[in-house]
Every structure is written in structure tokens, then in C-alpha cells.
Amino acid sequence: MDPELQNPWGVHVTSSGQVLVCGRDSNTVIQVDHQGRKKLATLVSQEDAVKFPVSVCYNTNLGQIIIGLNDNNEMMCVDIK
């Protein structure tokens, strides 16, 4: 339970075991522990122009997350460092 994860939607597990979750109504993508019980980091938020994220995938070659947005049928790429 975290206020930055309202209406969890899309989940992606990276090849290294990181778990990424979209908070559709909180306009966030967060990283949680492998059991999904604790937030480790907020990767993007509404401040990054994310609105209603519903899918997420990590591109290991570019070090980016690709986020599908529900409000406008668009996708966005965000560098993760």
C-alpha cells in the first residue's frame, strides 16, 4: 500500500528481477521489491508528463522504460539512470 500506487495497472519484471508497476490513477510508475510489498523508487510521475500509465516495459539496450498512456493512446520513453 503506497499513495503513489493508485489503481495498479501494468506490471513488468525486468531480466534482472526488478518489478515495475504503473499507478494509473496516481500517474506514476514505481519500482517495487520482488514480492510487490515495498516501494523501492518512483521512476516517473505526473511531473514528468505521465498521465494514466497502463503499460510499462524496460528496454535494456537503451536504459529506458517505455510507458503506454491510456488518456491519449500514446507511448513515451523515459531514460532511467
C-alpha positions in Angstrom: 0.0 0.0 0.0 1.5 3.3 -1.1 -0.2 6.5 -2.1 2.0 6.6 -5.2 0.3 3.4 -6.5 -3.3 4.2 -7.0 -5.2 1.7 -9.3 -2.2 -0.5 -10.2 -2.4 -1.5 -13.8 0.6 -2.7 -15.9 3.4 -4.8 -14.4 6.7 -5.6 -15.9 9.5 -7.8 -14.5 12.9 -7.0 -16.0 15.5 -9.6 -16.8 17.3 -8.7 -13.6 14.2 -9.2 -11.5 13.1 -5.6 -11.0 9.4 -5.2 -10.7 7.9 -2.1 -12.4 4.2 -1.1 -11.8 2.0 1.6 -13.3 -0.2 3.6 -11.0 -2.9 4.5 -13.4 -4.8 7.0 -11.2 -1.7 8.2 -9.3 0.1 9.0 -12.7 3.3 7.1 -11.6 5.5 4.3 -12.5 7.2 2.8 -9.5 9.7 0.0 -8.8 8.7 -2.4 -6.0 10.5 -5.3 -4.4 10.3 -8.7 -5.9 7.4 -9.6 -3.6 5.5 -6.4 -4.5 5.2 -5.4 -0.9 7.6 -2.4 -0.7 8.2 0.6 -3.0 11.9 1.0 -3.9 11.7 4.0 -6.1 9.4 6.3 -8.1 10.7 6.2 -11.6 8.3 8.7 -13.2 5.4 10.8 -12.0 2.9 13.4 -13.2 5.7 15.9 -13.0 7.3 14.0 -16.0 4.1 14.5 -18.0 2.9 10.9 -17.3 -0.9 10.7 -17.3 -2.8 7.5 -16.8 0.0 5.0 -17.4 -1.3 1.5 -18.2 1.7 -0.4 -19.5 5.4 -0.4 -18.9 8.4 -2.2 -20.4 12.2 -1.8 -19.8 14.5 -1.5 -22.8 17.8 -2.9 -21.5 19.7 -1.8 -24.7 18.8 1.9 -24.2 18.3 2.1 -20.5 14.8 3.4 -21.0 11.3 2.5 -19.8 8.5 2.6 -22.4 5.2 3.6 -21.0 1.8 3.2 -22.6 -0.6 6.0 -21.7 -4.4 5.5 -21.5 -5.6 9.1 -21.9 -4.3 9.7 -25.4 -3.3 6.3 -26.8 0.4 7.4 -26.9 3.6 6.0 -25.6 6.6 7.7 -24.1 10.2 6.7 -23.4 12.0 7.8 -20.3 15.7 7.4 -19.6 16.4 5.6 -16.3 19.8 6.3 -14.8 
